[in-house]
Amino acid sequence: MRENPLKKNSRFYLGMVLNVVEGMLSGFNFLLLYEAMKMLWNGTINSPSLLRLSLFLGGIFILRIVIYSIGYTQSQIGGAAVSNRTRLFLGDKIKRIPLSKFTQGQTGQYINIVTSDVNNYEKILTHTVGDIVKHITFCTMMVIFVGCIWLPGGIILACVELVLIPFLWLSFRVVRKYGTEKNTVSAETVSSIVEYATGIQTFRAYGIGGTKNETVTSTLKHFSDVSYNYEKHGIPTNAIQCIFLWIGLPVMIWAASIPMLSGKLDPISYLLICMLPMLLAKLSDSISRGLMSYKNLKISKDKVIDIIEEPEETGSMEPLQTATHEINFNNVDFSYVPGEPVLKHATFTVPDQKLTAIVGDSGSGKSTILNLIAKYYEANGGTISIGGKPINHVAAERVLEQISMVDQDVFLFDDTIRENIRHARPNATDEEIEAACREANCDSFIRKMEKGYDTPTGENGNLLSGGERQRISIARAILKNSPILLLDEATASLDIENELAVKQAIANLLKAKKTVVMIAHTLSIVKNADQILVVSDGKIAEAGTHDELLAKGGKYAAMWNAEQKLSA
Ligand SMILES: Nc1ncnc2c1ncn2[C@@H]1O[C@H](COP(=O)(O)OP(=O)(O)OP(=O)(O)O)[C@@H](O)[C@H]1O
């Protein structure tokens, strides 16, 4: 079992101990002030005693500065180390969360947790807890101090402090209800903004930039409403609590006047005792705010814990080594949404080192088949095997090592073209990268760019055209040189020049002997495939070669005839 990344370290605890000491030293200041006032009142004040007191005060001041500096530094370093470890842990954990989670609208939540929630947890460790501990120590010192001078005064102050408890309970209820909602809406707002920012080009292209912007604006408005609601519900409790805390002052003035007037309490003690409820009210308010803020930030901590405890991908990390790379689907069932089956008892074999093309209506389940081979999703039933080995017990990472994927969504990092291609094989030399690019028909356009292979691609490759991005993804596949190739032939959206260049690149990619599964959107490209699978409504309706399927006169033949008519 791995160590809990949220576990606090010794620096944090040392910081807390020093906060307690600093709180106590703040209390000593009052003791010395009290002594000075008493000497003044008794007429026993003189230079040596004043000097002694000043030295004491100076000494305590210096000690406080030293302790504060060490305590502050220790809790900052300790807290930052915990959040740093937590971030690394989450980075590693996200690698092991099933890939399907990232397509279920949870991306915003993950971003929020890894960035702002971890930051909030860091704030708890570096600031909130330390301040609360220091203020509680100081308050306790004051109560004890007053209690030592006049016991009923100490009891009054302690009672005023106890009044905090029911108010805190009420405030915590508000935080639990509205604070949790605020945190959830905040994650949704991040998702909405991420979606808007990443899809802005598409939104504008389809003239829905304004509508989408309204969606973002209304999400932001919802967030501000929830925030306002949260504050609104917290204010009454906070206001009444403040009144109760300040009630200590008149109560003390009146109660302490009785022993003072009867001569049992000297006027100096009376003055100091009457001043302290004001200080205590301010401190108690800070403690209450600190605890509220702690409770608030703890929502973030709970979210971090949720990710830490999220089920991980199961499956062996042993490399998937098989003699052949034949892919077998045996009675495979799959649905993205429970109760809405996408694949129904799909059974077929993709022969080793042969080209299998998948054709079928839009939405029939073609891409889903590729997603299941790549283990982006787990099948709900049946068995998928590679080289005779069922992959349901193999980690997705190990399966993906055997696969190159060229699909419609080409993801490029905000890095140079060279480094983007190198991701396919980190130890590839520059020559190997350039050779792959020549095969993928992208060498010439890359060389025409100002910085050649060192040209940045921009965020998600937005400095390149769709066809250029596709050819770069083909270059990656060529460089990776894995035994299985999953290909989504999507050239229909490209201009003629790019379409020809991508088709030529695909032809080069297919020259190598690999097990290829290719989704084809136009049938002319699959004529020479070793096998064609016709998918219809989540099932394999037909399988065979082009000639066999034409002879059969079924769905494929109908699709072929329709395409021929269109191109005539
Ligand atoms: N992430 C998802 N969540 C929910 N449903 C999905 C998801 N991805 C696809 N689907 C649904 O699953 C069905 C099959 O989708 P799939 O993408 O496999 O079809 P396809 O045959 O590849 O379509 P196309 O040729 O249009 O790309 C469709 O009804 C689609 O709406």
The ligand as an SDF file (V2000), in Angstrom:
LIG
                    3D

 31 33  0  0  0  0  0  0  0  0999 V2000
  -18.0790    8.8230  -25.1440 N   0  0  0  0  0  0  0  0  0  0  0  0
  -19.3080    8.4540  -25.4850 C   0  0  0  0  0  0  0  0  0  0  0  0
  -20.3030    8.5100  -24.5860 N   0  0  0  0  0  0  0  0  0  0  0  0
  -21.5520    8.1320  -24.9040 C   0  0  0  0  0  0  0  0  0  0  0  0
  -21.9230    7.6670  -26.1140 N   0  0  0  0  0  0  0  0  0  0  0  0
  -20.9760    7.5870  -27.0680 C   0  0  0  0  0  0  0  0  0  0  0  0
  -19.6180    7.9940  -26.8020 C   0  0  0  0  0  0  0  0  0  0  0  0
  -18.9070    7.8020  -27.9390 N   0  0  0  0  0  0  0  0  0  0  0  0
  -19.7760    7.3160  -28.8640 C   0  0  0  0  0  0  0  0  0  0  0  0
  -21.0090    7.1840  -28.3500 N   0  0  0  0  0  0  0  0  0  0  0  0
  -22.1970    6.6440  -29.0110 C   0  0  0  0  0  0  0  0  0  0  0  0
  -21.9240    5.3050  -29.4020 O   0  0  0  0  0  0  0  0  0  0  0  0
  -22.4540    5.0260  -30.6870 C   0  0  0  0  0  0  0  0  0  0  0  0
  -21.3390    4.5000  -31.5890 C   0  0  0  0  0  0  0  0  0  0  0  0
  -20.3930    5.5370  -31.7570 O   0  0  0  0  0  0  0  0  0  0  0  0
  -19.0900    5.3450  -32.6670 P   0  0  0  0  0  0  0  0  0  0  0  0
  -18.2870    6.5690  -32.5230 O   0  0  0  0  0  0  0  0  0  0  0  0
  -18.4460    4.0520  -32.3350 O   0  0  0  0  0  0  0  0  0  0  0  0
  -19.7390    5.2570  -34.1110 O   0  0  0  0  0  0  0  0  0  0  0  0
  -19.0040    5.2720  -35.5290 P   0  0  0  0  0  0  0  0  0  0  0  0
  -19.5590    4.1140  -36.2810 O   0  0  0  0  0  0  0  0  0  0  0  0
  -17.5330    5.3350  -35.3760 O   0  0  0  0  0  0  0  0  0  0  0  0
  -19.5460    6.6320  -36.1080 O   0  0  0  0  0  0  0  0  0  0  0  0
  -18.8340    7.6250  -37.1740 P   0  0  0  0  0  0  0  0  0  0  0  0
  -18.6450    6.8880  -38.4540 O   0  0  0  0  0  0  0  0  0  0  0  0
  -19.8560    8.6980  -37.3240 O   0  0  0  0  0  0  0  0  0  0  0  0
  -17.5670    8.1050  -36.5720 O   0  0  0  0  0  0  0  0  0  0  0  0
  -23.0800    6.3000  -31.1820 C   0  0  0  0  0  0  0  0  0  0  0  0
  -24.4560    6.2090  -30.9470 O   0  0  0  0  0  0  0  0  0  0  0  0
  -22.4790    7.3790  -30.3200 C   0  0  0  0  0  0  0  0  0  0  0  0
  -23.3980    8.3990  -30.0920 O   0  0  0  0  0  0  0  0  0  0  0  0
  1  2  1  0
  2  3  1  0
  2  7  2  0
  3  4  2  0
  4  5  1  0
  5  6  2  0
  6  7  1  0
  6 10  1  0
  7  8  1  0
  8  9  2  0
  9 10  1  0
 10 11  1  0
 11 12  1  0
 11 30  1  0
 12 13  1  0
 13 14  1  0
 13 28  1  0
 14 15  1  0
 15 16  1  0
 16 17  2  0
 16 18  1  0
 16 19  1  0
 19 20  1  0
 20 21  2  0
 20 22  1  0
 20 23  1  0
 23 24  1  0
 24 25  2  0
 24 26  1  0
 24 27  1  0
 28 29  1  0
 28 30  1  0
 30 31  1  0
M  END
$$$$
